[in-house]
Amino acid sequence: MIKRIFLRQVLEIIKKVDVQGIAIPFDIEFRTRNKNNNTGGVLKNYKNAKLLIGTKQKGKAFIDAEHFYRKERIRKNPNHFENATRNIELENGRIIKINFRYITKFNDQEVIY
């Protein structure tokens, strides 16, 4: 019997954190897509990925003068809810953005809508 999980449940599980406030790792498989020219479809599989919560530098003191005197940049709001995207941090520390509508497997369970 194939194990299945609803996308709604996947999004709830991804947001969970442990008692220290650190995101819980998960395995994810999804397809890519380029919206501009409607191409893609590469199947990507990542083990021990985590939802990126806040910024990576959160809690670290910037002693470096370059960071201290840097002008504040205006950043575009990512609108994760509107664009159906999430930022995840991979096991090697790389950060990628995924569209959660293209998730095919989560923790070895088939994702259904």
C-alpha positions as CSV (number, residue, x, y, z in Angstrom):
1,M,0.0,0.0,0.0
2,I,1.4,3.4,-1.0
3,K,1.5,5.9,1.9
4,R,-0.1,9.2,1.0
5,I,-0.3,12.6,2.7
6,F,-2.2,15.7,1.8
7,L,-0.4,18.9,0.8
8,R,-2.1,20.8,3.6
9,Q,-0.5,18.3,6.1
10,V,2.9,18.7,4.5
11,L,2.8,22.5,4.9
12,E,1.9,22.0,8.6
13,I,4.7,19.5,9.2
14,I,7.3,21.7,7.5
15,K,6.5,24.6,9.9
16,K,7.2,22.5,13.0
17,V,10.2,23.3,15.2
18,D,11.8,21.6,18.1
19,V,12.0,22.9,21.7
20,Q,15.0,25.1,20.8
21,G,13.2,26.8,17.9
22,I,15.2,24.9,15.2
23,A,13.3,23.6,12.2
24,I,12.8,19.8,12.0
25,P,14.6,18.2,9.0
26,F,12.6,16.4,6.3
27,D,13.0,14.6,3.0
28,I,11.4,16.2,-0.1
29,E,11.0,15.4,-3.7
30,F,9.6,18.0,-6.2
31,R,9.6,19.1,-9.8
32,T,11.0,22.3,-11.2
33,R,9.3,24.7,-13.6
34,N,10.3,27.9,-15.4
35,K,7.2,30.1,-15.5
36,N,8.6,32.5,-18.1
37,N,9.0,30.0,-20.9
38,N,6.9,27.1,-19.5
39,T,9.8,24.6,-19.4
40,G,11.3,22.5,-16.7
41,G,10.1,19.4,-15.1
42,V,13.4,18.2,-13.6
43,L,12.8,15.9,-10.6
44,K,14.8,17.0,-7.5
45,N,15.2,15.0,-4.3
46,Y,16.8,16.4,-1.1
47,K,17.4,14.7,2.2
48,N,17.5,16.4,5.6
49,A,16.2,19.8,4.3
50,K,14.7,22.4,6.7
51,L,12.3,25.2,6.3
52,L,14.3,28.5,6.5
53,I,12.9,30.5,9.4
54,G,13.8,34.1,9.5
55,T,17.2,35.2,8.2
56,K,20.4,33.1,8.3
57,Q,22.2,35.7,10.3
58,K,19.6,35.9,13.0
59,G,21.2,36.0,16.5
60,K,24.7,36.6,15.2
61,A,26.5,39.8,16.1
62,F,28.1,41.7,13.2
63,I,31.5,42.8,14.4
64,D,32.7,43.4,10.9
65,A,32.7,47.1,10.0
66,E,31.5,46.4,6.4
67,H,28.2,44.9,7.8
68,F,27.9,47.7,10.5
69,Y,28.1,50.6,8.0
70,R,26.2,49.0,5.1
71,K,23.2,51.0,4.1
72,E,19.9,49.3,4.6
73,R,18.7,47.8,1.3
74,I,15.1,47.9,0.2
75,R,14.0,44.3,-0.2
76,K,11.2,43.0,-2.2
77,N,8.5,41.1,-0.3
78,P,8.7,37.4,-1.4
79,N,4.9,36.9,-0.9
80,H,5.4,33.3,-0.2
81,F,1.7,32.7,0.4
82,E,0.6,34.4,-2.8
83,N,3.3,32.8,-4.9
84,A,3.0,29.3,-3.3
85,T,6.7,29.2,-2.5
86,R,8.9,28.3,0.5
87,N,12.6,28.8,1.2
88,I,14.3,25.7,2.3
89,E,17.8,25.1,3.6
90,L,19.6,22.0,2.3
91,E,21.9,19.8,4.3
92,N,25.0,21.6,2.9
93,G,23.7,25.0,3.9
94,R,22.5,26.1,0.4
95,I,19.2,27.9,0.3
96,I,16.7,27.3,-2.5
97,K,13.1,28.4,-3.2
98,I,10.5,25.7,-4.0
99,N,7.0,26.0,-5.2
100,F,5.0,23.7,-2.9
101,R,2.4,22.9,-5.5
102,Y,5.1,20.8,-7.3
103,I,6.0,18.6,-4.3
104,T,5.6,14.9,-5.3
105,K,7.0,13.1,-2.2
106,F,7.5,14.2,1.4
107,N,9.2,11.8,3.9
108,D,8.7,8.9,1.5
109,Q,5.0,9.6,1.2
110,E,3.2,10.5,-2.0
111,V,1.7,14.0,-1.8
112,I,-1.9,14.4,-2.9
113,Y,-4.1,17.5,-3.1
